[in-house]
Amino acid sequence: MSQGKNTRRDFLKATTAVGVGFWVSGAPAAESNSPNEKVRFACIGVKGKGESDSGDAGRLGDVVAICDVDDKHLDAAAGNSKFKSPKKFNDFRKLIDEMKDNIDAVTVSTPDHNHCAASILAMKAKKACFTQKPLTRTIYEARRMQEVAKEMGVATQMGNQGTAGNSLREAAAIATSGVLGTIKEVHVWTNRPIWPQGGDRPEPSECPKELHWDLWLGTAHERPFANGYHPFKWRGYWDFGSGALGDMACHTVNMPYMALQLKNPTAVQAETSGHNTETYPNWSIITFDFPANDKRPALTFKWYDGGKKPPREMFEGRSESQSRRYENWLLDRRR
């Protein structure tokens, strides 16, 4: 989320510039009575990453509504000194329906499987939308969200702050400058998963009284509550999360994606520990083949998780001239 201190008037002018000529109830954006009036936020999901997202919203604007399926989390957030008596909701559908005339923007910080539904409702209500990563659980959902954002003309952002930093752009510039030579392969690995994967569905157990389990399930297939889903370990389950790739690739593949335009692979092949249709595999090695474009030849991208890494011999034998050429390039940039 932007670190600037924006007034509501600034926000309305900015969103109008990107196509939000109508907001709130469909009327033209009106001038604020006070230049110091703040952007009004509704925050969906207020624990975990949602705690920092809603906290940032409270620092940069007014949080007037909060939503969480866990009453303990909701009550704790309501006591945040950065918020001014926000209205509380368990169901984001009710929040948007009741508050649509009193909010300007929405943050969505739920488990992955509810990102799309909450974000689309917010965008269709003409609200600017900040949605946590990974943006969606499926490719279809991501495409649908893109269509709705374009259709409604609202300002949007995915919560991947590293992509907005100068260091990523500098690294991408290094990769495209030619100083590394012709790039034929890209290898990215992660220490994820740090949650259970590769196992069966846990046995049903009693649902905590503070948790609205039907609302937590949201768009997912119905199943009984079990220990291990809420509040964190859902990432490893097929119906709720997107595994190690969804969790970390937006942080680690964003640079080569930007530098090498890694769009539309012609083939994708996965080697895994085995898939039981319930959870993501214990480990995976996924190979993407990308065709040549006008800036680079065809290349192969490999993703590794679950303790798997590129072969050690790949890192051996780098010539001294390659190292010197790269070091000289960095020195030139710093002069």
N, C-alpha and C positions, 0 to 999 in steps of 0.2 A: 504494500500500500504506500502511496506517495507520502513523503515525509514533510511536504509543505503544509503551511497553515493557511487553508483556503476558507474564504467566507462562502455562504450559500449563494451570494450574487456571483462570485467568481465561478462557482460550480455550474450555475445555470447558464452563464455565458459560454463556458467551455463545452458543456454538453450540447448546447445549441449549435456550436461551431462544428460538431461532428455529426449533426443530423437530428438532434433532439429539439425540434421546433415545438413540439407539444410534449407536455409532461403532466404528471399527476392525473387529472381527470380528462385529458385531451384538449385542454385549452392552451393557448399560447403562453409561454413562460412569462410570468409577471415579474416586474421589478420588486426586489425585496424592500420592505419599509426601512430596514436598517442595514447598512453596509457590514455590520458585525454579526448579522444573523448567520448561524452555522448550518452546514449540511445536516439533514436529519437522517440517521441511519436506523435500519432494522438489522439485527444480527441473528442469523439462523445457525445454531451451534455455538455454544459459549464455553466449552471445556476443551482441553487439549490445544490444538492450533486455534480453535475458536476463541480461546481465552485471550491470546495475543491479538488476534484479528479484531475482536470486539473492543479490546483495550486500545488499539490504534485508532479505531473509529471514534471512541470516546475522547481521545486526545485531539483528534482533528476535527471533530464535529460533535453533534448531540446524538447519543444513542437513545431513541425514544421507544424502541420495542426490542425485546429479546425472545428467543425461542430455543427450547431444548427439550428433548424427550425424557430427560432425567430431572426430576424435581429438585434434587440436591444441587445439581449443577446450576439449574435455573435460579434457585434461591440465592446461591452464593454469588452469581453474577449480578443479581438485582441489588446486592449490597455494595457493588463496586463504586467507589467514590467518584470515578470519572463519569458515571451515568447519572442522569437526573430523573429518578423515579420512572424507569422504563416500564411499559406495559408488558406483562409476561404471557407467553403462549407455549403450549406443548406442540401444537400442530402448525406448521408453516403455512398451510393453506388458509387457516383462519387468520393468521397474522397478516398475510398479504391482502386478504379480502377486507378485513376490518381497518387496516392501517394505510391502505393505498393512497388515501388523500392527505396523509400526514407524514409521509416519508419521501425522501429523494433518492436513496441508495440502499442496497442490500448487500450484506456479506453472507456467504454460504460456506460453512466450515463443518459440514456433516461427514459421516462416512461416505465413501465414494459412490455407493449405489443410489444415493439420494441427491447428488449434486445436480444432475440434469433436471429433475422434476422441480426442485426448488428454484433453480436459476431461471428456467423457462417461465415459471409463474411470475417471478420478479420482473423479467424483461417484458413479458406481455402486459404487465401493469405499468410499463414505461419507466421502470426504475433502472438506474445504473447498477451494475452488478459486478461484485468482486467475488470470484469463486476460487476456493482452494484447489491446489493440485492434488492428485491428477484431475484434470478438468472433468473427466467422465470415466465410467467403467468400461464403456464400449466405444468402438469407432462410430457406430451409428449415432449414439448420443452426442458425440462431439460434433458430427456434421449437422445434426438437428439444432444444436445450440448455436452454431455458426449461422444457420439459416434464420433463426428467430432474431438473433442480435442484428443481423442485416435488415431484416424486415421491420423491426421496431425502431431502428436507428438509435440504439442506446449505447452509452459508453460501457465498456467491459474490460476486465483484466483478470488473468489467472494468477493465483498467489504463488509465484515463483520468483522471489525477489532477486535471486542471483542473476537471472537473465537480464535484468535491468541495469546491471553494473558495468562499469567501464572495463573491468578486467576480462570479462567474457568477450567483449568486442575486440579487445586487444589480442586475445588468444586466437580469435577467429581470423583477424587480420594477419597474424603470423602464419596460420595454416594456408591462407590463400595467397600469400606474397610470393611463394615459390622458394623460400629459404629452406623449407623442409624437403624440397624435391617433389617429384610426382607422387602423390598419395594414392596408393593402391588398396590399402586396407585400413580399417579403423577397428580398434579393439577397446571395449569399455567393460569394466567389471565393478561389482559392488559387494559389500559385506552383508547385504540383505539376502534372505529374510532374517530379521531378529525377532520374529514371532513364529508360532507353530505353523508348519506347512507339511504337506505330504501325508497327512493322517486322515482318519475318518471323522464323520460328524460326531460331536460330543453328545453324551447322554443328556436327555432333558433334565432340567432342575427347576427349582422354584424361582420364579422371577422376583427380583427385589420390588418392594411395594412402591418405591419412588420412580421406577422405570416403566414408561408406557411402551410396552414391547411391540404392540401393533404399529405404533407410529415409528419406532426404531426400524422395524422391517420396511416400512414405506413401500417402495416399488418392488421389493424382493419377494420371492415365493414364500408362502407361509410356512413356518416351522416353529416348533416350541422353543422357548428360551432355554439356553444352556450356558453354564459358566464357560467363559473363554471368548465370547463375542464382544461384550461391552465391558469397558469403554475403549479397548485398544486392539485386541488381537483379531479383530474381524478382517484385517488386511489379507490374511492368508486364505480366506474362503472365497470360492469362485463367485458366489451370489452377492458378495458385499464389497470386496476389494479388487485390486488389480495386481496383487503380488509384488514381487521385487521390481519388475520392469516398470509397472505403473508408479510405484512409490519413488524410485530413484532416477529413472531415465531422464525425467524433465530437468534434473539437476546436473546430470553427467553427460547426456547426449546433446544437450542444447547447444554446446559450442561446436562440435563437428556438424551438427544439423545446420547451424547458421553458416559455417564456413564452407561446407561442401554441398549445400542444398540437397539434403538427404530426404527427398520426397519420392513417393510412388515407387517402391521396390518392385522388381519384376518377379521375385521369388523370395519366399521366407521358409526356412526349414528349422525346426526345433529338435534338439536332442535333450532329453530330460530323464529324470529318475523314474518317470512313470506318472500317469495322470489317472486319478480315481474319480474325476468329475465333481468332487466335493471341495478339495483344496488345490492350490497351486502345487507343483512338484517341489520336492526338497531342493533340487537344483536344476538349472537349465543352461544350455548354450544355444543361442538363437542366431542364425546366420541370415542376413539380409543381402540380396544382390541388387545393386543400383546400376541402372544403365548410364552411359556417358551423357554428359550435357555439354553446353557450349563453353563451360569453364573447367571441366576436368574429365578424365577418362572414366570408364566404368570402374566401380570399386565394390569391395565386399566389406560389410560391417558385421562385427560379431559382438554379441552381448553375453556376459557371463554373470551368474549369480549362484548363491548357495555354496560358496567356497570354491567354485571353479574359477580358474584364471587362464590367461593366454599361456602358451608353452614358454618355458623359461628361455629356450634358445632364441626366441624372437628378440630378446634384449641383449644378445651377445653380438659382438663384431661390429658395432657402430664405428665407422671410421673417424679418425682424428680430424680430417678435413670437414666432415659434416658438422662436428661439434664446433670447430672454429668458425665456420660459415654462419652458424646460428648465433654464436656469441657476438660476432662482428655486426650482425643485423640488429641485435638488441642495442649495442653501443651506438649505432647510427641513429636509432629511434630516440635515444635519450639525450642526444646532443642538441 
